[in-house]
Amino acid sequence: MSLQQQLAQRKADKSNFSVNTETFAPGDRVLHKIFGEGTVLSSKPMANDTLVEIAFDNRGTKKIMANYTKIKKI
């Protein structure tokens, strides 16, 4: 495999990360692996991700990127 082919393969591998396809709206209940359950306060699309502000039941309010944290609706 040539150097160019190797570089192209690495670039393709990096671009195949998991993307959260769920949409979030104010009032949605979500589950986060560390922070637990919470309620979505706001949701704003940003690039290929979504900035979600969540009021967690026991951890306060956090602003997190949906793809990075892998939050799930409950």
N, C-alpha and C positions, 0 to 999 in steps of 0.2 A: 504494500500500500504506500503510495507516495505521501510526502509531507503535506501537500495540499489536501489530499483525501483525508488524512488523519485530522487536520485542523477543521475541515468541514464536518467530520463526524463528531468531534468534540463540541463544536458550536451547536449542532443538531441535538446532542444529548443534553446540553445545558438548557435549551429552549423547551424541552419536553417535561417541565416541572408540572406538578399537580395544580390545577386551577380550580378554585371553588366557583361552581356555576350557580350556587344559590344566590337569590337576591334577598336583601334584608330591608325591612320597613319598620318605622317606629311602632313599638308595641309588640313586635315579635319576641318570643322567648327563645333564648339560645343557651347552648352548653359549651363551655370552654374547659379544656383538659385540666388546667390549673386553677382558674378563677371560679369554676363552677357555673351555676345557673345565673342568668341575668336577663334584663329587658333592654331591647334596642331603643336608644333615644333618637339617634339619627344615623343616616347612611348616605355616603357621598362617593360616587364613582371617581376613581383616580387611576389614570393610565389603564393597566390591565388588571386592576384590583379595586377593592372598595374599602374606604375608610369608614369603620363602624364605631359609633360611640355607644357603649353599653354600660348600664347601671347594674353591676353585679350585686347579688343579694348580700354577700358577706365580704366583698372586697372593694367596694366603692365604685366610682365611675372610671372607665378606661376607654381610650381611643386606640383601636387596633386595626391592622390590615387583615381583611378576611382570608386571603390566600395564605398569608404567613402563619396565622394562628390556627387555622383549620377549625373554626367555630361551626357548630351545627345547630339547626333549628330543632326545637323540641315541642 
